Amino acid sequence: MPDICLPVARAGYNALYLELKAKTGKPSPEQKKWLGDLTLSGNRAVVAVGHQTAIEEILSYLGSDE
């Protein structure tokens, strides 16, 4: 399961899921599967490398009010 879930529908997605990684980190095969399954279920599910990327992703998602 990804590190962060924002259960708020925006821009055609049901929720936002973020897998957080340090700049040198990479998602495991299990994490990739989770992200893929969540995406297929109508969610935005992404890997955010670094805290600034995570912040930008959240602000962008919440700003795309539909």
PQR file of N, CA, C, O and H, with PARSE charges and radii, in Angstrom:
ATOM      1  N   MET A   1       0.848  -1.168   0.000 -0.4000 1.5000
ATOM      2  CA  MET A   1       0.000   0.000   0.000 -0.0000 2.0000
ATOM      3  C   MET A   1       0.897   1.236   0.000  0.5500 1.7000
ATOM      4  O   MET A   1       1.853   1.291   0.774 -0.5500 1.4000
ATOM      5  N   PRO A   2       0.616   2.226  -0.845 -0.5600 1.5000
ATOM      6  CA  PRO A   2       1.426   3.448  -0.872  0.2800 2.0000
ATOM      7  C   PRO A   2       1.414   4.186   0.462  0.5500 1.7000
ATOM      8  O   PRO A   2       0.550   3.960   1.310 -0.5500 1.4000
ATOM      9  N   ASP A   3       2.388   5.070   0.625 -0.4000 1.5000
ATOM     10  CA  ASP A   3       2.581   5.796   1.876 -0.0000 2.0000
ATOM     11  C   ASP A   3       1.480   6.805   2.179  0.5500 1.7000
ATOM     12  O   ASP A   3       1.100   6.978   3.337 -0.5500 1.4000
ATOM     13  H   ASP A   3       3.090   5.253  -0.064  0.4000 1.0000
ATOM     14  N   ILE A   4       0.970   7.465   1.157 -0.4000 1.5000
ATOM     15  CA  ILE A   4      -0.036   8.517   1.361 -0.0000 2.0000
ATOM     16  C   ILE A   4      -1.258   8.239   0.490  0.5500 1.7000
ATOM     17  O   ILE A   4      -1.141   7.884  -0.683 -0.5500 1.4000
ATOM     18  H   ILE A   4       1.278   7.325   0.216  0.4000 1.0000
ATOM     19  N   CYS A   5      -2.423   8.410   1.091 -0.4000 1.5000
ATOM     20  CA  CYS A   5      -3.682   8.344   0.344 -0.0000 2.0000
ATOM     21  C   CYS A   5      -4.488   9.584   0.667  0.5500 1.7000
ATOM     22  O   CYS A   5      -4.731   9.897   1.833 -0.5500 1.4000
ATOM     23  H   CYS A   5      -2.518   8.698   2.044  0.4000 1.0000
ATOM     24  N   LEU A   6      -4.901  10.287  -0.379 -0.4000 1.5000
ATOM     25  CA  LEU A   6      -5.841  11.410  -0.237 -0.0000 2.0000
ATOM     26  C   LEU A   6      -7.157  10.942  -0.855  0.5500 1.7000
ATOM     27  O   LEU A   6      -7.296  10.938  -2.078 -0.5500 1.4000
ATOM     28  H   LEU A   6      -4.704  10.033  -1.326  0.4000 1.0000
ATOM     29  N   PRO A   7      -8.122  10.547  -0.024 -0.5600 1.5000
ATOM     30  CA  PRO A   7      -9.383  10.015  -0.543  0.2800 2.0000
ATOM     31  C   PRO A   7     -10.335  11.115  -0.991  0.5500 1.7000
ATOM     32  O   PRO A   7     -11.448  11.247  -0.482 -0.5500 1.4000
ATOM     33  N   VAL A   8      -9.866  11.904  -1.961 -0.4000 1.5000
ATOM     34  CA  VAL A   8     -10.632  13.024  -2.492 -0.0000 2.0000
ATOM     35  C   VAL A   8     -10.686  12.879  -4.012  0.5500 1.7000
ATOM     36  O   VAL A   8      -9.647  12.781  -4.665 -0.5500 1.4000
ATOM     37  H   VAL A   8      -8.961  11.797  -2.375  0.4000 1.0000
ATOM     38  N   ALA A   9     -11.875  12.865  -4.564 -0.4000 1.5000
ATOM     39  CA  ALA A   9     -12.022  12.744  -6.021 -0.0000 2.0000
ATOM     40  C   ALA A   9     -11.679  14.069  -6.690  0.5500 1.7000
ATOM     41  O   ALA A   9     -12.145  15.129  -6.273 -0.5500 1.4000
ATOM     42  H   ALA A   9     -12.719  12.945  -4.034  0.4000 1.0000
ATOM     43  N   ARG A  10     -10.855  13.991  -7.734 -0.4000 1.5000
ATOM     44  CA  ARG A  10     -10.472  15.166  -8.522 -0.0000 2.0000
ATOM     45  C   ARG A  10     -10.151  14.722  -9.944  0.5500 1.7000
ATOM     46  O   ARG A  10      -9.591  13.649 -10.164 -0.5500 1.4000
ATOM     47  H   ARG A  10     -10.477  13.130  -8.073  0.4000 1.0000
ATOM     48  N   ALA A  11     -10.512  15.554 -10.890 -0.4000 1.5000
ATOM     49  CA  ALA A  11     -10.116  15.393 -12.294 -0.0000 2.0000
ATOM     50  C   ALA A  11     -10.333  13.969 -12.823  0.5500 1.7000
ATOM     51  O   ALA A  11      -9.497  13.442 -13.557 -0.5500 1.4000
ATOM     52  H   ALA A  11     -10.967  16.426 -10.712  0.4000 1.0000
ATOM     53  N   GLY A  12     -11.434  13.366 -12.454 -0.4000 1.5000
ATOM     54  CA  GLY A  12     -11.758  12.035 -12.952 -0.0000 2.0000
ATOM     55  C   GLY A  12     -11.150  10.889 -12.162  0.5500 1.7000
ATOM     56  O   GLY A  12     -11.381   9.726 -12.493 -0.5500 1.4000
ATOM     57  H   GLY A  12     -12.113  13.794 -11.857  0.4000 1.0000
ATOM     58  N   TYR A  13     -10.386  11.187 -11.138 -0.4000 1.5000
ATOM     59  CA  TYR A  13      -9.794  10.148 -10.285 -0.0000 2.0000
ATOM     60  C   TYR A  13     -10.607  10.020  -9.007  0.5500 1.7000
ATOM     61  O   TYR A  13     -11.243  10.976  -8.564 -0.5500 1.4000
ATOM     62  H   TYR A  13     -10.197  12.131 -10.870  0.4000 1.0000
ATOM     63  N   ASN A  14     -10.580   8.819  -8.416 -0.4000 1.5000
ATOM     64  CA  ASN A  14     -11.265   8.584  -7.143 -0.0000 2.0000
ATOM     65  C   ASN A  14     -10.462   9.089  -5.956  0.5500 1.7000
ATOM     66  O   ASN A  14     -11.027   9.568  -4.973 -0.5500 1.4000
ATOM     67  H   ASN A  14     -10.064   8.043  -8.776  0.4000 1.0000
ATOM     68  N   ALA A  15      -9.128   8.978  -6.050 -0.4000 1.5000
ATOM     69  CA  ALA A  15      -8.238   9.344  -4.943 -0.0000 2.0000
ATOM     70  C   ALA A  15      -6.826   9.502  -5.491  0.5500 1.7000
ATOM     71  O   ALA A  15      -6.539   9.141  -6.633 -0.5500 1.4000
ATOM     72  H   ALA A  15      -8.669   8.589  -6.849  0.4000 1.0000
ATOM     73  N   LEU A  16      -5.944  10.055  -4.644 -0.4000 1.5000
ATOM     74  CA  LEU A  16      -4.529  10.175  -4.972 -0.0000 2.0000
ATOM     75  C   LEU A  16      -3.740   9.286  -4.021  0.5500 1.7000
ATOM     76  O   LEU A  16      -3.923   9.347  -2.805 -0.5500 1.4000
ATOM     77  H   LEU A  16      -6.177  10.348  -3.717  0.4000 1.0000
ATOM     78  N   TYR A  17      -2.869   8.466  -4.576 -0.4000 1.5000
ATOM     79  CA  TYR A  17      -1.966   7.626  -3.792 -0.0000 2.0000
ATOM     80  C   TYR A  17      -0.536   7.981  -4.167  0.5500 1.7000
ATOM     81  O   TYR A  17      -0.190   8.069  -5.346 -0.5500 1.4000
ATOM     82  H   TYR A  17      -2.720   8.416  -5.563  0.4000 1.0000
ATOM     83  N   LEU A  18       0.294   8.185  -3.138 -0.4000 1.5000
ATOM     84  CA  LEU A  18       1.696   8.505  -3.368 -0.0000 2.0000
ATOM     85  C   LEU A  18       2.589   7.493  -2.673  0.5500 1.7000
ATOM     86  O   LEU A  18       2.431   7.220  -1.483 -0.5500 1.4000
ATOM     87  H   LEU A  18       0.013   8.114  -2.181  0.4000 1.0000
ATOM     88  N   GLU A  19       3.515   6.950  -3.416 -0.4000 1.5000
ATOM     89  CA  GLU A  19       4.595   6.139  -2.851 -0.0000 2.0000
ATOM     90  C   GLU A  19       5.793   7.068  -2.751  0.5500 1.7000
ATOM     91  O   GLU A  19       6.279   7.564  -3.767 -0.5500 1.4000
ATOM     92  H   GLU A  19       3.643   7.171  -4.382  0.4000 1.0000
ATOM     93  N   LEU A  20       6.273   7.309  -1.538 -0.4000 1.5000
ATOM     94  CA  LEU A  20       7.363   8.242  -1.307 -0.0000 2.0000
ATOM     95  C   LEU A  20       8.714   7.537  -1.384  0.5500 1.7000
ATOM     96  O   LEU A  20       8.904   6.457  -0.825 -0.5500 1.4000
ATOM     97  H   LEU A  20       5.878   6.906  -0.713  0.4000 1.0000
ATOM     98  N   LYS A  21       9.638   8.169  -2.084 -0.4000 1.5000
ATOM     99  CA  LYS A  21      10.989   7.623  -2.225 -0.0000 2.0000
ATOM    100  C   LYS A  21      12.010   8.737  -2.057  0.5500 1.7000
ATOM    101  O   LYS A  21      11.790   9.881  -2.455 -0.5500 1.4000
ATOM    102  H   LYS A  21       9.484   9.047  -2.538  0.4000 1.0000
ATOM    103  N   ALA A  22      13.134   8.365  -1.456 -0.4000 1.5000
ATOM    104  CA  ALA A  22      14.274   9.274  -1.413 -0.0000 2.0000
ATOM    105  C   ALA A  22      14.830   9.385  -2.829  0.5500 1.7000
ATOM    106  O   ALA A  22      14.463   8.609  -3.711 -0.5500 1.4000
ATOM    107  H   ALA A  22      13.313   7.436  -1.133  0.4000 1.0000
ATOM    108  N   LYS A  23      15.697  10.334  -3.033 -0.4000 1.5000
ATOM    109  CA  LYS A  23      16.207  10.574  -4.394 -0.0000 2.0000
ATOM    110  C   LYS A  23      16.872   9.352  -5.022  0.5500 1.7000
ATOM    111  O   LYS A  23      16.884   9.224  -6.246 -0.5500 1.4000
ATOM    112  H   LYS A  23      15.994  10.964  -2.316  0.4000 1.0000
ATOM    113  N   THR A  24      17.422   8.458  -4.215 -0.4000 1.5000
ATOM    114  CA  THR A  24      18.070   7.257  -4.767 -0.0000 2.0000
ATOM    115  C   THR A  24      17.179   6.022  -4.679  0.5500 1.7000
ATOM    116  O   THR A  24      17.583   4.942  -5.111 -0.5500 1.4000
ATOM    117  H   THR A  24      17.413   8.562  -3.220  0.4000 1.0000
ATOM    118  N   GLY A  25      15.972   6.163  -4.125 -0.4000 1.5000
ATOM    119  CA  GLY A  25      15.085   5.016  -3.942 -0.0000 2.0000
ATOM    120  C   GLY A  25      14.300   4.658  -5.187  0.5500 1.7000
ATOM    121  O   GLY A  25      14.063   5.490  -6.062 -0.5500 1.4000
ATOM    122  H   GLY A  25      15.644   7.040  -3.774  0.4000 1.0000
ATOM    123  N   LYS A  26      13.905   3.404  -5.241 -0.4000 1.5000
ATOM    124  CA  LYS A  26      13.070   2.907  -6.338 -0.0000 2.0000
ATOM    125  C   LYS A  26      11.986   2.013  -5.741  0.5500 1.7000
ATOM    126  O   LYS A  26      12.219   1.339  -4.738 -0.5500 1.4000
ATOM    127  H   LYS A  26      14.097   2.728  -4.530  0.4000 1.0000
ATOM    128  N   PRO A  27      10.810   2.005  -6.352 -0.5600 1.5000
ATOM    129  CA  PRO A  27       9.745   1.136  -5.830  0.2800 2.0000
ATOM    130  C   PRO A  27      10.060  -0.345  -6.069  0.5500 1.7000
ATOM    131  O   PRO A  27      10.657  -0.723  -7.076 -0.5500 1.4000
ATOM    132  N   SER A  28       9.641  -1.155  -5.117 -0.4000 1.5000
ATOM    133  CA  SER A  28       9.808  -2.605  -5.238 -0.0000 2.0000
ATOM    134  C   SER A  28       8.781  -3.146  -6.238  0.5500 1.7000
ATOM    135  O   SER A  28       7.843  -2.437  -6.603 -0.5500 1.4000
ATOM    136  H   SER A  28       9.156  -0.848  -4.298  0.4000 1.0000
ATOM    137  N   PRO A  29       8.950  -4.377  -6.675 -0.5600 1.5000
ATOM    138  CA  PRO A  29       7.937  -4.973  -7.563  0.2800 2.0000
ATOM    139  C   PRO A  29       6.543  -4.981  -6.926  0.5500 1.7000
ATOM    140  O   PRO A  29       5.550  -4.754  -7.616 -0.5500 1.4000
ATOM    141  N   GLU A  30       6.462  -5.237  -5.629 -0.4000 1.5000
ATOM    142  CA  GLU A  30       5.170  -5.236  -4.945 -0.0000 2.0000
ATOM    143  C   GLU A  30       4.548  -3.837  -4.953  0.5500 1.7000
ATOM    144  O   GLU A  30       3.340  -3.694  -5.145 -0.5500 1.4000
ATOM    145  H   GLU A  30       7.269  -5.421  -5.068  0.4000 1.0000
ATOM    146  N   GLN A  31       5.367  -2.818  -4.747 -0.4000 1.5000
ATOM    147  CA  GLN A  31       4.865  -1.449  -4.774 -0.0000 2.0000
ATOM    148  C   GLN A  31       4.394  -1.069  -6.173  0.5500 1.7000
ATOM    149  O   GLN A  31       3.374  -0.394  -6.320 -0.5500 1.4000
ATOM    150  H   GLN A  31       6.348  -2.935  -4.592  0.4000 1.0000
ATOM    151  N   LYS A  32       5.113  -1.487  -7.186 -0.4000 1.5000
ATOM    152  CA  LYS A  32       4.686  -1.229  -8.565 -0.0000 2.0000
ATOM    153  C   LYS A  32       3.345  -1.887  -8.842  0.5500 1.7000
ATOM    154  O   LYS A  32       2.491  -1.305  -9.511 -0.5500 1.4000
ATOM    155  H   LYS A  32       5.941  -2.035  -7.067  0.4000 1.0000
ATOM    156  N   LYS A  33       3.155  -3.109  -8.328 -0.4000 1.5000
ATOM    157  CA  LYS A  33       1.882  -3.802  -8.526 -0.0000 2.0000
ATOM    158  C   LYS A  33       0.746  -3.039  -7.846  0.5500 1.7000
ATOM    159  O   LYS A  33      -0.320  -2.861  -8.435 -0.5500 1.4000
ATOM    160  H   LYS A  33       3.849  -3.582  -7.785  0.4000 1.0000
ATOM    161  N   TRP A  34       0.967  -2.590  -6.615 -0.4000 1.5000
ATOM    162  CA  TRP A  34      -0.040  -1.794  -5.920 -0.0000 2.0000
ATOM    163  C   TRP A  34      -0.419  -0.567  -6.736  0.5500 1.7000
ATOM    164  O   TRP A  34      -1.601  -0.286  -6.936 -0.5500 1.4000
ATOM    165  H   TRP A  34       1.833  -2.734  -6.136  0.4000 1.0000
ATOM    166  N   LEU A  35       0.584   0.159  -7.206 -0.4000 1.5000
ATOM    167  CA  LEU A  35       0.323   1.373  -7.974 -0.0000 2.0000
ATOM    168  C   LEU A  35      -0.452   1.062  -9.249  0.5500 1.7000
ATOM    169  O   LEU A  35      -1.370   1.794  -9.616 -0.5500 1.4000
ATOM    170  H   LEU A  35       1.544  -0.069  -7.044  0.4000 1.0000
ATOM    171  N   GLY A  36      -0.085  -0.012  -9.915 -0.4000 1.5000
ATOM    172  CA  GLY A  36      -0.793  -0.411 -11.128 -0.0000 2.0000
ATOM    173  C   GLY A  36      -2.238  -0.786 -10.855  0.5500 1.7000
ATOM    174  O   GLY A  36      -3.143  -0.377 -11.583 -0.5500 1.4000
ATOM    175  H   GLY A  36       0.661  -0.607  -9.617  0.4000 1.0000
ATOM    176  N   ASP A  37      -2.451  -1.564  -9.803 -0.4000 1.5000
ATOM    177  CA  ASP A  37      -3.817  -1.969  -9.445 -0.0000 2.0000
ATOM    178  C   ASP A  37      -4.668  -0.769  -9.051  0.5500 1.7000
ATOM    179  O   ASP A  37      -5.836  -0.677  -9.429 -0.5500 1.4000
ATOM    180  H   ASP A  37      -1.717  -1.896  -9.211  0.4000 1.0000
ATOM    181  N   LEU A  38      -4.081   0.144  -8.293 -0.4000 1.5000
ATOM    182  CA  LEU A  38      -4.825   1.344  -7.898 -0.0000 2.0000
ATOM    183  C   LEU A  38      -5.166   2.207  -9.102  0.5500 1.7000
ATOM    184  O   LEU A  38      -6.252   2.782  -9.171 -0.5500 1.4000
ATOM    185  H   LEU A  38      -3.132   0.069  -7.986  0.4000 1.0000
ATOM    186  N   THR A  39      -4.245   2.297 -10.046 -0.4000 1.5000
ATOM    187  CA  THR A  39      -4.496   3.066 -11.275 -0.0000 2.0000
ATOM    188  C   THR A  39      -5.638   2.434 -12.068  0.5500 1.7000
ATOM    189  O   THR A  39      -6.522   3.138 -12.558 -0.5500 1.4000
ATOM    190  H   THR A  39      -3.363   1.829  -9.990  0.4000 1.0000
ATOM    191  N   LEU A  40      -5.618   1.125 -12.192 -0.4000 1.5000
ATOM    192  CA  LEU A  40      -6.685   0.426 -12.917 -0.0000 2.0000
ATOM    193  C   LEU A  40      -8.045   0.603 -12.245  0.5500 1.7000
ATOM    194  O   LEU A  40      -9.083   0.473 -12.894 -0.5500 1.4000
ATOM    195  H   LEU A  40      -4.900   0.554 -11.795  0.4000 1.0000
ATOM    196  N   SER A  41      -8.037   0.896 -10.957 -0.4000 1.5000
ATOM    197  CA  SER A  41      -9.281   1.098 -10.209 -0.0000 2.0000
ATOM    198  C   SER A  41      -9.760   2.550 -10.245  0.5500 1.7000
ATOM    199  O   SER A  41     -10.703   2.911  -9.541 -0.5500 1.4000
ATOM    200  H   SER A  41      -7.194   1.001 -10.430  0.4000 1.0000
ATOM    201  N   GLY A  42      -9.112   3.381 -11.063 -0.4000 1.5000
ATOM    202  CA  GLY A  42      -9.590   4.751 -11.237 -0.0000 2.0000
ATOM    203  C   GLY A  42      -8.952   5.786 -10.330  0.5500 1.7000
ATOM    204  O   GLY A  42      -9.506   6.864 -10.116 -0.5500 1.4000
ATOM    205  H   GLY A  42      -8.346   3.088 -11.635  0.4000 1.0000
ATOM    206  N   ASN A  43      -7.795   5.455  -9.806 -0.4000 1.5000
ATOM    207  CA  ASN A  43      -7.090   6.378  -8.928 -0.0000 2.0000
ATOM    208  C   ASN A  43      -5.849   6.927  -9.617  0.5500 1.7000
ATOM    209  O   ASN A  43      -5.356   6.351 -10.586 -0.5500 1.4000
ATOM    210  H   ASN A  43      -7.346   4.579  -9.980  0.4000 1.0000
ATOM    211  N   ARG A  44      -5.354   8.042  -9.107 -0.4000 1.5000
ATOM    212  CA  ARG A  44      -4.036   8.537  -9.517 -0.0000 2.0000
ATOM    213  C   ARG A  44      -3.061   7.958  -8.504  0.5500 1.7000
ATOM    214  O   ARG A  44      -3.155   8.246  -7.311 -0.5500 1.4000
ATOM    215  H   ARG A  44      -5.755   8.510  -8.319  0.4000 1.0000
ATOM    216  N   ALA A  45      -2.131   7.148  -8.973 -0.4000 1.5000
ATOM    217  CA  ALA A  45      -1.173   6.469  -8.103 -0.0000 2.0000
ATOM    218  C   ALA A  45       0.217   6.632  -8.700  0.5500 1.7000
ATOM    219  O   ALA A  45       0.505   6.119  -9.782 -0.5500 1.4000
ATOM    220  H   ALA A  45      -2.054   6.914  -9.942  0.4000 1.0000
ATOM    221  N   VAL A  46       1.079   7.357  -7.977 -0.4000 1.5000
ATOM    222  CA  VAL A  46       2.393   7.704  -8.526 -0.0000 2.0000
ATOM    223  C   VAL A  46       3.490   7.551  -7.479  0.5500 1.7000
ATOM    224  O   VAL A  46       3.231   7.499  -6.277 -0.5500 1.4000
ATOM    225  H   VAL A  46       0.844   7.773  -7.099  0.4000 1.0000
ATOM    226  N   VAL A  47       4.715   7.481  -7.972 -0.4000 1.5000
ATOM    227  CA  VAL A  47       5.902   7.509  -7.129 -0.0000 2.0000
ATOM    228  C   VAL A  47       6.375   8.955  -7.075  0.5500 1.7000
ATOM    229  O   VAL A  47       6.553   9.598  -8.109 -0.5500 1.4000
ATOM    230  H   VAL A  47       4.926   7.524  -8.948  0.4000 1.0000
ATOM    231  N   ALA A  48       6.574   9.456  -5.873 -0.4000 1.5000
ATOM    232  CA  ALA A  48       7.084  10.814  -5.683 -0.0000 2.0000
ATOM    233  C   ALA A  48       8.511  10.704  -5.146  0.5500 1.7000
ATOM    234  O   ALA A  48       8.727  10.271  -4.015 -0.5500 1.4000
ATOM    235  H   ALA A  48       6.429   8.933  -5.033  0.4000 1.0000
ATOM    236  N   VAL A  49       9.468  11.098  -5.961 -0.4000 1.5000
ATOM    237  CA  VAL A  49      10.874  11.034  -5.569 -0.0000 2.0000
ATOM    238  C   VAL A  49      11.259  12.380  -4.957  0.5500 1.7000
ATOM    239  O   VAL A  49      11.319  13.397  -5.648 -0.5500 1.4000
ATOM    240  H   VAL A  49       9.293  11.450  -6.881  0.4000 1.0000
ATOM    241  N   GLY A  50      11.515  12.368  -3.660 -0.4000 1.5000
ATOM    242  CA  GLY A  50      11.848  13.591  -2.946 -0.0000 2.0000
ATOM    243  C   GLY A  50      10.607  14.280  -2.422  0.5500 1.7000
ATOM    244  O   GLY A  50       9.527  14.171  -3.002 -0.5500 1.4000
ATOM    245  H   GLY A  50      11.466  11.542  -3.099  0.4000 1.0000
ATOM    246  N   HIS A  51      10.772  14.989  -1.318 -0.4000 1.5000
ATOM    247  CA  HIS A  51       9.618  15.623  -0.683 -0.0000 2.0000
ATOM    248  C   HIS A  51       9.018  16.738  -1.533  0.5500 1.7000
ATOM    249  O   HIS A  51       7.805  16.946  -1.510 -0.5500 1.4000
ATOM    250  H   HIS A  51      11.650  15.077  -0.847  0.4000 1.0000
ATOM    251  N   GLN A  52       9.846  17.452  -2.276 -0.4000 1.5000
ATOM    252  CA  GLN A  52       9.319  18.545  -3.092 -0.0000 2.0000
ATOM    253  C   GLN A  52       8.386  18.020  -4.186  0.5500 1.7000
ATOM    254  O   GLN A  52       7.359  18.633  -4.478 -0.5500 1.4000
ATOM    255  H   GLN A  52      10.831  17.283  -2.294  0.4000 1.0000
ATOM    256  N   THR A  53       8.740  16.902  -4.779 -0.4000 1.5000
ATOM    257  CA  THR A  53       7.881  16.282  -5.792 -0.0000 2.0000
ATOM    258  C   THR A  53       6.546  15.863  -5.182  0.5500 1.7000
ATOM    259  O   THR A  53       5.498  16.031  -5.805 -0.5500 1.4000
ATOM    260  H   THR A  53       9.574  16.404  -4.542  0.4000 1.0000
ATOM    261  N   ALA A  54       6.581  15.322  -3.971 -0.4000 1.5000
ATOM    262  CA  ALA A  54       5.351  14.915  -3.293 -0.0000 2.0000
ATOM    263  C   ALA A  54       4.454  16.127  -3.036  0.5500 1.7000
ATOM    264  O   ALA A  54       3.247  16.075  -3.272 -0.5500 1.4000
ATOM    265  H   ALA A  54       7.432  15.185  -3.464  0.4000 1.0000
ATOM    266  N   ILE A  55       5.046  17.205  -2.555 -0.4000 1.5000
ATOM    267  CA  ILE A  55       4.288  18.423  -2.295 -0.0000 2.0000
ATOM    268  C   ILE A  55       3.649  18.941  -3.584  0.5500 1.7000
ATOM    269  O   ILE A  55       2.465  19.280  -3.601 -0.5500 1.4000
ATOM    270  H   ILE A  55       6.027  17.247  -2.363  0.4000 1.0000
ATOM    271  N   GLU A  56       4.423  19.002  -4.647 -0.4000 1.5000
ATOM    272  CA  GLU A  56       3.910  19.486  -5.931 -0.0000 2.0000
ATOM    273  C   GLU A  56       2.797  18.601  -6.452  0.5500 1.7000
ATOM    274  O   GLU A  56       1.806  19.103  -6.983 -0.5500 1.4000
ATOM    275  H   GLU A  56       5.385  18.727  -4.633  0.4000 1.0000
ATOM    276  N   GLU A  57       2.940  17.296  -6.310 -0.4000 1.5000
ATOM    277  CA  GLU A  57       1.916  16.353  -6.771 -0.0000 2.0000
ATOM    278  C   GLU A  57       0.607  16.564  -6.008  0.5500 1.7000
ATOM    279  O   GLU A  57      -0.467  16.585  -6.608 -0.5500 1.4000
ATOM    280  H   GLU A  57       3.744  16.888  -5.879  0.4000 1.0000
ATOM    281  N   ILE A  58       0.697  16.718  -4.708 -0.4000 1.5000
ATOM    282  CA  ILE A  58      -0.501  16.921  -3.883 -0.0000 2.0000
ATOM    283  C   ILE A  58      -1.178  18.244  -4.238  0.5500 1.7000
ATOM    284  O   ILE A  58      -2.392  18.287  -4.434 -0.5500 1.4000
ATOM    285  H   ILE A  58       1.570  16.701  -4.220  0.4000 1.0000
ATOM    286  N   LEU A  59      -0.404  19.310  -4.321 -0.4000 1.5000
ATOM    287  CA  LEU A  59      -0.984  20.614  -4.654 -0.0000 2.0000
ATOM    288  C   LEU A  59      -1.611  20.621  -6.043  0.5500 1.7000
ATOM    289  O   LEU A  59      -2.679  21.198  -6.247 -0.5500 1.4000
ATOM    290  H   LEU A  59       0.582  19.275  -4.161  0.4000 1.0000
ATOM    291  N   SER A  60      -0.949  19.985  -6.984 -0.4000 1.5000
ATOM    292  CA  SER A  60      -1.492  19.901  -8.335 -0.0000 2.0000
ATOM    293  C   SER A  60      -2.800  19.117  -8.347  0.5500 1.7000
ATOM    294  O   SER A  60      -3.774  19.531  -8.976 -0.5500 1.4000
ATOM    295  H   SER A  60      -0.081  19.516  -6.818  0.4000 1.0000
ATOM    296  N   TYR A  61      -2.817  17.991  -7.653 -0.4000 1.5000
ATOM    297  CA  TYR A  61      -4.013  17.152  -7.609 -0.0000 2.0000
ATOM    298  C   TYR A  61      -5.173  17.903  -6.956  0.5500 1.7000
ATOM    299  O   TYR A  61      -6.283  17.914  -7.490 -0.5500 1.4000
ATOM    300  H   TYR A  61      -2.026  17.654  -7.142  0.4000 1.0000
ATOM    301  N   LEU A  62      -4.925  18.523  -5.818 -0.4000 1.5000
ATOM    302  CA  LEU A  62      -5.994  19.229  -5.119 -0.0000 2.0000
ATOM    303  C   LEU A  62      -6.442  20.479  -5.859  0.5500 1.7000
ATOM    304  O   LEU A  62      -7.582  20.919  -5.705 -0.5500 1.4000
ATOM    305  H   LEU A  62      -4.024  18.514  -5.385  0.4000 1.0000
ATOM    306  N   GLY A  63      -5.549  21.056  -6.663 -0.4000 1.5000
ATOM    307  CA  GLY A  63      -5.900  22.238  -7.425 -0.0000 2.0000
ATOM    308  C   GLY A  63      -6.700  21.955  -8.675  0.5500 1.7000
ATOM    309  O   GLY A  63      -7.241  22.878  -9.283 -0.5500 1.4000
ATOM    310  H   GLY A  63      -4.623  20.699  -6.788  0.4000 1.0000
ATOM    311  N   SER A  64      -6.785  20.691  -9.072 -0.4000 1.5000
ATOM    312  CA  SER A  64      -7.523  20.337 -10.290 -0.0000 2.0000
ATOM    313  C   SER A  64      -8.942  19.952  -9.927  0.5500 1.7000
ATOM    314  O   SER A  64      -9.383  18.834 -10.192 -0.5500 1.4000
ATOM    315  H   SER A  64      -6.345  19.942  -8.578  0.4000 1.0000
ATOM    316  N   ASP A  65      -9.644  20.877  -9.324 -0.4000 1.5000
ATOM    317  CA  ASP A  65     -11.025  20.665  -8.885 -0.0000 2.0000
ATOM    318  C   ASP A  65     -11.941  20.500 -10.093  0.5500 1.7000
ATOM    319  O   ASP A  65     -11.924  21.301 -11.028 -0.5500 1.4000
ATOM    320  H   ASP A  65      -9.286  21.785  -9.108  0.4000 1.0000
ATOM    321  N   GLU A  66     -12.724  19.458 -10.044 -0.4000 1.5000
ATOM    322  CA  GLU A  66     -13.656  19.197 -11.148 -0.0000 2.0000
ATOM    323  C   GLU A  66     -15.060  19.125 -10.636  0.5500 1.7000
ATOM    324  O   GLU A  66     -15.990  18.913 -11.414 -0.5500 1.4000
ATOM    325  H   GLU A  66     -12.738  18.808  -9.284  0.4000 1.0000
TER
END
